[in-house]
Amino acid sequence: MTKPTISSISQQVSSSGQTRRAVLFGGAAMGLAGATASLAQQSGPANPDAKAAKMNEGIVSQCERMMDLAYTDEERAQIIATMDDQLENIRAVRDIHFENSDAPATVFNPRLPGISYPEQGFGVTNAITRDKAIPNSAEEIAFAPVTDLAHWIKTGQISSTDLTQIYLDRIQRYRPMLENFITVTADLALAQAKRADEETANGTWRGPLHGIPYGLKDIIDTKDIPTTWGATPFSERVAKHDASIVKMLEKAGAVLLGKTTNGALAYGDIWFDGVTRNPWNPREGSSGSSAGSASATAAGLCAFSIGTETLGSIVSPSARCGTTGLRPSFGRVPRTGAMALCWSLDKLGPICRSVADTALVLDAINGHDAGDPGNVLHGFEWDAQTPVEGMRLGYDPKWFEAGNAIDREVLEAARSLPITLVEMSLPDWPYGTLLPQLEAEAAAAFQELTLSNRDDELVWQEENAWPNSWRRAHFFSAVDLVQVDRFRRRVMHMMHQNFAGLDAILSPNFAGGLLVITNYTGHPCLTLRAGFADTLTRTAYGQPKPEQPESVSVPHNVTLWGPLFEERKLLTLGAALEKKLAVAAKRPPLETWRATLDL
């Protein structure tokens, strides 16, 4: 076949709208265009004890062809004469044992030099419901937003113990169908709920999350509780310490129901013992990798959940399951104790059923921890009664022309708000060329699996799965990776300039390359339910399943993208759109599906 080049492949992933998986998979193919002297090792399965093949002109020529380079005979001779030391250094580094928590010396900072970012205080105000009576139905209580639940607990209309039991009962009933909890911590949850009730009785209220039950993605450590990362090689792993975010939520009074499933090593919805399901259509996966968090929240199995995102792992499952996902600015939420996949991209954030709920959770998990080199202490404040008047919302008309009817309805809803819509566009740059940075960092984080062949233990073994991605990443040159990083800096400046004069940007969920762009620049986003569409059952890649010809009504999301550390602007605009669209309260027909699937 024709050898792909960097330029030819990068053109496949530009600012044109593509699905998250199409963007990721298309850009990941760039690994084929780069090769390093790793080719000098013997062919066959990775083996840390394998000896390097003797360097010769033929091997160098093969490397040149893969690298799209051309050397002279004299230049090849010089390379051959000096390659032994380089290969020896590579082998020496591979002999060093690294823990997953060992971060690189180079730390990504989303803040641009010479740019000031508005300071903020701390706290969320006017978000909790007042004077709203609790319903009689356990299901209505389960699906209520945290803003209601907090009021009912604070006023004694329901105890944390009773609320926790409602969720535990729902987990027991729907977990087999949805496969969204890998570990249920019932005893711990009831003990934490009891403590919350005792504190409430004594007049102590820790805040809006006091006594509120939640689910936690299984790549986040919980002391003495299995944290398996969703992967067979780590299926027996038990964490020794609580992650920072777990401590912060405990301090806020939240109740841990258990660990939600995630795609193996933070990719997709396939884990070592199943596939997490979409509550609106359990015949399809929930997307991922925060698969269980989105599925459980959408199904009313928890009040809220915690997800993580490297490249779409909050946005994508929220879009499929119809949850409200807030991906914070890079560095805002400390990652200490969370599995590292890509140190320069990983982020933690809330998945909820309303915009205001995401604010309450972010308020609790925003903070500083020296254990995370990428963590940034920056205030977060939001008044839920902040008016939208005068706000400026950017959009590209082409995104909505290429979108569906719901996307265009959202744009019209935005027009009806007392805000100014501003037409804008992003430069048509090859944003897919950024993706090898993720592949390289992830391959480094789990190089031991590749070199020992333990990557064969992972359930998902397709071309686009981690094992092949990591193997391919070893053929991307360090020089080209530095060039990718330089392009990343250029994209950061471009986005800073595009946000000038704007409070946020609105787009269909995966339009304009914004998912890739903003993950690499560190900008925050808020994805929220916009409506429902009759949709054929989808594969992991978003294509219809031919064996399931019937359409199902499933949620459809849109996304707001914001300036760095300006989540409050996303929340104000998001809350206004949520109220205008009025589709957030609809619940998935779980009992109908249980009967249909004979569960």
C-alpha positions in Angstrom: 0.0 0.0 0.0 1.1 3.6 -0.4 3.1 4.9 2.6 1.2 7.5 4.5 2.9 10.8 5.2 2.4 13.2 8.1 0.8 15.7 5.7 -1.5 13.3 4.0 -2.8 11.8 7.3 -3.2 15.1 9.1 -5.5 16.3 6.5 -8.0 13.6 7.5 -8.5 15.3 10.9 -8.9 19.1 10.6 -11.5 21.5 11.8 -14.3 19.7 9.9 -16.7 18.1 12.3 -16.1 14.4 13.1 -17.1 12.0 15.9 -14.8 11.6 18.8 -13.8 8.1 17.8 -13.3 9.1 14.2 -11.1 11.9 15.3 -9.1 9.8 17.7 -8.7 6.8 15.4 -8.0 8.9 12.3 -5.3 10.9 14.0 -3.9 7.9 15.7 -2.9 6.5 12.4 -0.2 9.1 12.3 1.9 6.6 14.3 2.6 4.8 11.1 4.3 7.8 9.6 7.0 7.9 12.3 9.7 5.4 13.1 12.6 5.4 15.5 15.7 3.3 15.8 13.5 0.8 17.7 13.3 -0.9 14.3 16.8 -2.0 15.0 15.5 -4.5 17.4 14.6 -8.0 16.2 11.2 -8.4 14.8 8.5 -10.4 16.6 6.7 -9.9 19.9 8.1 -7.3 22.3 10.6 -8.9 24.7 12.6 -6.9 27.2 15.4 -9.5 27.1 15.6 -9.5 23.3 19.0 -8.4 21.8 19.2 -5.7 19.2 19.8 -6.8 15.7 23.1 -5.7 14.3 22.7 -2.3 12.8 23.3 -2.1 9.0 22.5 0.0 6.0 19.4 -1.9 5.2 17.8 -1.3 8.6 18.7 2.4 8.3 17.2 2.6 4.9 13.9 1.0 6.1 13.8 3.6 8.9 14.3 6.4 6.3 11.4 5.1 4.3 9.1 5.1 7.3 10.3 8.5 8.4 10.0 10.1 4.9 13.7 10.9 5.0 16.6 10.5 2.6 20.2 10.1 3.7 23.4 9.6 1.7 25.6 6.6 2.1 28.1 8.6 4.1 25.3 9.8 6.5 24.1 6.3 6.9 27.6 5.1 7.8 27.8 7.8 10.5 24.4 6.7 12.0 25.5 3.1 12.0 28.8 4.0 13.8 27.0 5.9 16.6 23.8 4.0 17.0 25.0 1.5 19.6 25.2 4.1 22.4 21.7 5.3 21.6 20.2 1.8 21.7 22.1 1.1 24.9 20.5 4.2 26.5 17.1 3.1 25.4 17.6 -0.3 27.0 18.9 1.2 30.1 15.9 3.4 30.6 13.6 0.4 30.0 15.3 -1.3 32.9 14.2 1.4 35.2 11.0 0.6 37.1 8.4 3.3 37.1 5.2 3.5 39.1 2.2 4.8 37.2 2.2 7.9 39.4 5.8 8.8 38.3 5.1 11.9 36.2 7.5 13.3 33.6 9.7 16.3 34.4 8.1 18.3 31.7 4.7 19.5 33.0 2.0 20.9 30.8 0.8 24.4 31.8 -2.3 25.6 30.0 -1.7 29.2 31.1 0.1 31.3 28.4 3.0 33.5 29.4 2.1 37.2 29.8 -1.6 36.5 30.0 -3.5 37.3 33.1 -6.5 35.1 34.1 -9.2 36.8 36.2 -9.0 35.9 39.9 -12.0 34.3 41.5 -13.1 33.6 45.0 -14.5 30.3 46.2 -18.0 29.0 46.5 -21.4 28.5 44.8 -24.4 30.5 45.9 -28.1 30.5 45.2 -28.0 27.0 43.7 -29.9 25.0 46.3 -33.6 24.6 46.0 -35.8 26.4 48.6 -39.2 25.5 49.8 -39.7 22.4 47.6 -41.5 19.5 49.1 -40.0 16.0 48.7 -42.1 13.7 46.4 -43.5 10.4 47.7 -42.0 8.2 44.9 -38.6 6.7 45.5 -37.9 6.9 41.8 -38.6 10.6 41.7 -36.3 11.1 44.6 -33.6 9.1 42.9 -33.7 11.2 39.8 -33.9 14.5 41.7 -31.0 16.9 41.2 -28.5 17.4 43.9 -29.9 20.9 44.3 -33.1 19.4 45.6 -31.6 16.5 47.5 -29.4 18.9 49.5 -32.4 20.9 50.5 -34.3 17.8 51.6 -31.4 16.4 53.6 -30.7 19.8 55.3 -34.4 20.3 56.2 -34.8 16.7 57.5 -37.3 15.7 54.8 -35.1 12.6 54.1 -32.1 11.1 55.8 -28.9 10.3 54.0 -29.4 6.7 55.1 -32.8 6.4 53.4 -31.5 8.2 50.3 -28.5 5.9 50.2 -30.7 2.8 50.5 -32.8 4.1 47.6 -29.7 4.2 45.4 -28.4 0.8 46.7 -31.7 -0.8 45.8 -31.6 0.7 42.3 -28.1 -0.5 41.8 -29.1 -4.0 42.8 -32.0 -4.0 40.4 -30.4 -2.4 37.3 -26.7 -3.1 37.6 -27.0 -6.6 35.9 -28.6 -5.0 32.8 -26.3 -1.9 32.6 -23.0 -3.3 34.0 -22.1 0.2 35.3 -20.8 -0.6 38.8 -17.8 -2.9 39.2 -17.7 -2.6 43.0 -20.6 -1.7 45.3 -19.5 -0.4 48.8 -22.8 -0.8 50.5 -21.4 -1.1 54.1 -19.1 1.9 53.7 -21.9 3.9 52.1 -24.4 3.2 54.9 -21.7 4.0 57.5 -20.9 7.3 55.8 -24.7 8.1 55.5 -25.2 7.3 59.2 -22.4 9.7 60.1 -23.9 12.4 57.9 -27.3 11.9 59.6 -25.7 12.1 63.1 -24.0 15.4 62.1 -27.2 16.8 60.7 -29.0 15.9 63.9 -26.3 17.8 65.8 -26.6 20.8 63.7 -23.6 20.2 61.5 -24.0 20.6 57.8 -20.9 20.3 55.6 -22.4 21.8 52.6 -24.5 20.9 49.5 -22.9 17.4 49.2 -23.6 16.5 52.8 -25.1 13.0 52.8 -25.3 12.9 49.0 -24.5 9.4 47.5 -22.2 9.3 44.4 -20.3 6.9 42.1 -16.6 7.0 41.5 -14.8 6.0 38.3 -12.7 2.9 38.9 -9.4 4.5 37.9 -9.5 6.6 41.0 -7.9 5.1 44.1 -10.0 4.3 47.2 -8.1 2.9 50.2 -8.6 -0.9 50.8 -11.1 -1.0 48.0 -10.4 -2.6 44.6 -9.4 -0.1 41.9 -8.9 -2.2 38.8 -8.6 0.4 36.1 -11.0 -1.8 34.2 -8.2 -4.0 32.9 -7.4 -7.7 33.3 -3.7 -7.1 34.3 -4.9 -5.0 37.3 -8.2 -6.8 38.1 -6.9 -7.8 41.6 -5.4 -4.3 42.3 -6.4 -2.8 45.7 -5.4 0.8 46.4 -3.4 1.6 49.5 -4.5 5.2 49.7 -7.5 7.4 48.9 -7.1 9.8 46.0 -7.2 13.5 46.7 -10.6 13.8 45.1 -12.0 11.1 47.4 -10.7 12.9 50.5 -12.2 16.2 49.2 -15.6 14.6 48.6 -15.5 12.9 52.0 -14.7 16.3 53.6 -17.7 17.7 51.8 -19.9 14.9 53.3 -20.6 12.9 50.2 -21.4 9.2 50.4 -19.5 6.7 48.3 -21.8 4.1 46.8 -19.1 2.3 44.8 -16.8 2.2 41.9 -18.3 2.7 38.4 -17.0 0.8 35.4 -14.7 2.3 32.8 -13.2 1.1 29.6 -10.0 -0.7 30.2 -7.2 1.8 31.1 -9.5 4.7 30.4 -10.6 4.0 26.8 -14.1 3.0 25.6 -16.8 1.1 27.4 -15.3 -2.4 27.3 -13.8 -3.6 30.6 -12.4 -6.9 31.7 -15.7 -8.4 32.6 -18.3 -6.8 30.4 -19.5 -3.8 28.4 -21.2 -0.9 30.1 -24.7 -0.1 28.7 -26.6 3.0 27.8 -29.7 3.2 30.0 -31.7 4.6 27.1 -30.8 1.7 24.9 -29.0 -1.2 26.7 -28.4 -2.9 23.4 -25.6 -0.4 22.8 -22.6 0.6 24.9 -22.6 3.8 27.0 -19.4 5.0 25.3 -16.5 5.9 27.5 -14.2 5.9 29.1 -16.3 7.3 32.0 -18.8 4.7 31.0 -20.2 3.6 34.3 -20.3 7.1 35.7 -22.5 8.4 32.9 -24.6 5.3 32.7 -25.3 5.2 36.5 -26.0 8.9 36.7 -28.4 8.7 33.7 -30.2 5.7 35.2 -30.7 7.3 38.6 -28.3 4.9 40.4 -26.5 7.7 42.1 -27.0 11.4 42.7 -23.9 12.3 40.7 -20.6 10.7 39.7 -17.0 11.5 39.0 -15.5 10.9 35.6 -12.2 11.6 34.0 -11.3 12.9 30.5 -8.1 12.6 28.4 -9.8 12.9 25.0 -13.6 12.8 25.3 -14.1 10.5 28.3 -16.6 12.8 30.0 -18.0 14.4 26.9 -18.6 11.2 24.9 -20.5 9.1 27.4 -22.4 12.1 28.6 -23.5 12.7 25.0 -24.6 9.1 24.6 -26.3 8.8 28.0 -27.7 12.3 28.1 -26.0 13.4 31.3 -24.5 16.8 32.0 -20.8 16.6 32.1 -18.4 19.4 33.2 -14.8 19.0 32.0 -12.9 21.5 34.1 -9.9 23.5 32.9 -6.7 21.4 32.9 -5.1 21.5 36.3 -8.1 22.8 38.3 -8.9 19.4 40.0 -6.0 17.5 41.6 -5.3 14.1 40.0 -3.3 12.6 42.9 -4.3 9.0 43.2 -5.9 8.7 39.8 -4.5 6.4 37.1 -2.3 8.4 34.8 -2.9 7.8 31.1 -1.6 11.0 29.6 0.0 13.4 32.1 -0.5 16.5 29.8 -4.2 15.8 29.1 -5.8 13.9 32.0 -8.6 15.8 33.9 -11.2 14.9 36.5 -14.7 16.3 36.6 -18.4 15.8 37.6 -21.1 14.0 35.6 -24.6 15.0 36.8 -28.2 15.4 35.8 -28.3 19.2 35.8 -26.0 22.1 35.2 -26.2 23.5 38.7 -25.3 20.1 40.1 -22.0 20.2 38.3 -21.2 23.5 39.9 -21.8 22.1 43.4 -19.5 19.1 42.7 -16.8 21.2 41.1 -16.9 23.5 44.1 -16.1 20.6 46.4 -13.2 19.1 44.2 -11.5 22.3 43.1 -8.3 22.8 45.1 -4.6 22.2 45.3 -2.5 19.1 46.0 1.3 19.1 45.6 1.2 15.5 44.7 -0.1 16.5 41.2 2.6 18.5 39.4 0.0 19.7 36.9 -2.4 21.0 39.5 -3.2 24.7 39.6 -4.8 26.5 42.5 -7.4 28.8 41.0 -10.6 30.0 42.6 -14.0 28.9 41.4 -17.1 30.9 42.2 -20.6 30.9 40.7 -23.8 32.6 41.6 -26.7 30.5 40.1 -28.7 33.7 39.7 -26.1 35.4 37.5 -28.1 36.9 34.5 -27.1 36.0 31.0 -27.9 39.5 29.7 -25.0 40.9 27.7 -23.1 37.7 27.4 -21.5 36.9 24.0 -21.7 33.4 22.6 -19.6 32.4 19.6 -20.6 29.9 17.0 -19.7 28.8 13.4 -22.8 28.5 11.2 -21.2 25.7 9.2 -21.2 23.5 12.3 -25.0 23.8 12.7 -25.6 23.4 9.0 -23.8 20.1 9.2 -25.6 19.1 12.4 -29.1 17.8 12.9 -32.4 19.4 13.6 -31.8 19.4 17.4 -28.5 21.2 17.0 -30.3 23.9 15.0 -33.1 24.1 17.6 -30.5 24.8 20.3 -29.0 27.6 18.2 -32.5 29.1 17.9 -33.0 28.7 21.6 -29.7 30.6 22.2 -30.9 33.3 19.9 -34.0 33.8 22.0 -31.9 34.5 25.1 -30.9 38.1 25.9 -27.3 37.5 24.7 -25.3 38.4 21.6 -24.5 35.6 19.1 -21.2 36.1 17.3 -20.3 34.3 14.2 -16.7 33.0 14.3 -14.6 30.3 12.7 -11.4 28.4 13.5 -8.5 28.1 11.1 -8.5 24.9 9.1 -5.4 23.5 10.7 -4.4 19.8 10.9 -5.5 19.3 14.5 -5.2 15.6 14.2 -1.4 16.0 14.3 -1.8 16.6 18.0 -3.0 13.1 18.7 0.4 11.3 18.8 1.2 13.1 22.0 -1.6 11.1 23.7 -0.4 7.9 22.1 3.2 8.4 23.2 2.4 9.4 26.8 -0.1 6.5 27.2 2.5 4.1 25.6 5.0 5.3 28.2 2.6 5.0 31.1 2.0 1.3 30.2 5.2 0.4 28.4 5.7 -2.6 30.7 2.5 -4.2 29.3 3.9 -3.8 25.8 7.4 -5.1 26.5 6.2 -8.1 28.6 3.4 -9.0 26.1 0.9 -8.5 29.0 -1.1 -6.2 26.7 -2.4 -9.5 25.3 -4.5 -9.8 28.5 -6.6 -6.8 27.6 -10.1 -7.8 26.3 -10.2 -5.2 23.5 -7.7 -6.2 20.8 -8.8 -4.4 17.6 -6.6 -2.2 15.5 -7.9 0.9 17.3 -7.5 -0.5 20.8 -4.7 0.3 23.2 -2.4 -2.6 22.6 -1.9 -1.8 18.9 -1.8 2.0 19.6 1.0 1.5 22.1 3.0 -0.7 19.8 2.6 1.8 17.0 3.6 4.7 19.3 7.1 3.3 19.6 7.5 4.1 15.9 6.9 7.8 16.3 10.2 9.8 16.5 11.1 12.1 19.4 11.9 14.9 16.9 8.4 14.8 15.4 6.8 14.6 18.9 8.6 17.8 19.8 7.2 19.4 16.6 3.8 18.2 17.7 4.3 20.0 21.0 5.3 23.2 19.3 2.2 23.0 17.2 0.2 22.5 20.4 1.5 25.8 21.7 0.4 27.5 18.5 -3.1 26.1 18.9 -3.2 27.4 22.5 -2.4 30.9 21.3 -5.1 30.5 18.5 -7.8 29.5 21.0 -6.9 32.3 23.4 -7.3 34.8 20.5 -10.6 33.2 19.5 -12.0 33.6 23.0 -11.2 37.3 23.0 -14.5 39.1 23.3 -16.5 35.9 23.8 -17.9 34.3 27.0 -18.2 30.9 25.4 -18.5 29.0 22.2 -21.5 26.8 21.3 -21.3 23.8 19.0 -22.9 20.4 18.2 -21.2 17.9 20.4 -18.2 16.9 18.2 -18.1 19.7 15.7 -15.2 21.7 14.5 -12.5 19.6 16.0 -13.2 21.3 19.3 -13.0 18.1 21.4 -9.4 17.5 20.3 -8.4 21.2 20.3 -9.7 22.1 23.8 -8.4 18.9 25.4 -4.9 19.9 24.1 -5.2 23.5 25.1 -6.8 22.8 28.5 -10.0 24.8 28.0 -13.1 23.7 29.9 -16.4 22.5 28.4 -19.9 21.7 29.5 -22.0 19.2 27.6 -25.7 19.1 28.3 -28.8 17.3 27.0 -30.5 19.2 24.1 -33.3 16.8 23.0 -34.1 13.3 21.8 -33.7 11.7 18.4 -34.8 8.3 17.1 -31.5 6.6 16.5 -30.5 3.1 15.3 -28.6 1.1 17.9 -24.9 2.1 17.5 -21.6 0.4 17.6 -18.7 1.7 19.7 -17.8 3.9 16.7 -21.2 5.4 16.3 -22.3 3.4 13.3 -25.6 1.6 13.2 -25.7 -2.1 14.1 -27.1 -4.0 11.2 -28.5 -6.7 13.5 -30.6 -4.0 15.3 -32.7 -2.3 12.6 -35.2 -0.6 15.0 -34.7 3.0 16.0 -34.8 4.0 19.7 -35.3 7.5 21.2 -32.1 8.5 22.8 -30.6 11.8 24.1 -28.7 14.2 22.0 -26.3 16.7 23.6 -24.6 20.0 22.6 -21.5 21.5 24.1 -20.4 24.8 25.4 -16.6 25.6 25.4 -15.2 28.2 27.6 -12.1 30.4 28.3 -9.5 29.0 30.7 -10.7 28.8 34.3 -14.1 30.4 33.3 -16.4 27.5 34.1 -18.7 30.0 35.7 -19.6 31.4 32.3 -20.3 28.0 30.9 -22.6 27.3 33.9 -24.5 30.6 33.5 -25.1 30.0 29.8 -25.7 26.3 30.3 -28.3 26.9 33.0 -30.2 29.3 30.7 -30.1 26.8 27.8 -31.2 24.0 30.1 -34.2 25.9 31.3 -35.1 27.0 27.7 -34.8 23.5 26.2 -36.7 21.8 29.2 -35.6 18.2 28.4 -33.3 17.5 31.4 -35.9 15.8 33.6 -36.9 13.0 31.2 -36.0 9.5 32.5 -34.9 6.4 30.7 -37.5 3.6 30.4 -35.5 1.1 32.5 -38.4 -1.2 33.4 -39.5 -1.4 29.8 -36.0 -2.5 28.9 -35.9 -5.0 31.7 -39.0 -6.6 30.3 -37.8 -6.4 26.7 -34.4 -8.0 27.5 -36.1 -10.5 29.9 -33.9 -9.5 32.9 
